[in-house]
Amino acid sequence: MKYLIVIPARYQSKRLPGKPLAKIGGLPMIVRTYNQCKKVVSKDKIIVATDNLKIKEVCDEYKIKSLITSSKCLTGTDRVAEVAKKIKCSFYINVQGDEPFFNPNDLELLIKQAEKKPKEIINGYTEIKDKKLFFSSSIPKVVFDKKGYLLYMSRGPIPSNKALEFKKAWRQVCAYSFPRKALFDFSKTKNKTPIESFEDIEILRFIEQGYKVKMIKMSNKSLAVDNKEDLEKAKIYLKYKKL
């Protein structure tokens, strides 16, 4: 296949254990994420990569293709790299398992961009309009150059100023395209790279390895679930279609 959508799903989340199986409106989060992807591509192009049999059993129940990966994977991207070693494609689209309302239009955009430039690492971003998100450590903020290539990403409030005020900023949308070779290079390390480890943002490993990351604008309709507070927001979003 030219590409494969891989949804990494780790059970032992530090901030929300068992996160992929957390119910939102009666459906496990991982199933909701899968359903969003299925609006764009056929089910044979989607696979869940997990280290947990409970998650695999839920995937089996909902007839979702899945693959058991090592429990020693350092990050979700390492999990995608493990899939790449077993299933050969030109590039791999990574949609995080904690994006239950991921915008299908953004996924379609990402695939089209990756088809044009399959050898580039591509990541999404959107503008921050809420001051709380700017100062939230759950939200990776991005800065990029005039050609759209990532300069840095941080859980801290960037870009900042002397007054530490929120003026204009952008956040990461957790969807990526990775070339096969870049994934292999990424997964060669046995430990997280220094800045990746400090910030707890895996895309920074590519930057530390000398790779360029192309940032593309996406909608602000994604809602990543990182902790219990985010999970409650997701339930409210589903019920009232607003936050």
Secondary structure, DSSP 8 states (H G I E B T S, - for coil): --EEEEEEE-S--SSSTTGGG-EETTEEHHHHHHHHHHTTS-GGGEEEEES-HHHHHHHHHTT--EEE--TT-SSHHHHHHHHHHHS--SEEEEE-TT-TT--HHHHHHHHHHHHH-TTSEEEEEEEE--HHHHH-TTS-EEEE-TTSBEEEEESS--S--TT----SEEEEEEEEEEEHHHHHHHTT-SS--HHHHHHT-THHHHHHTT--EEEEE--S------SHHHHHHHHHHHHHS--
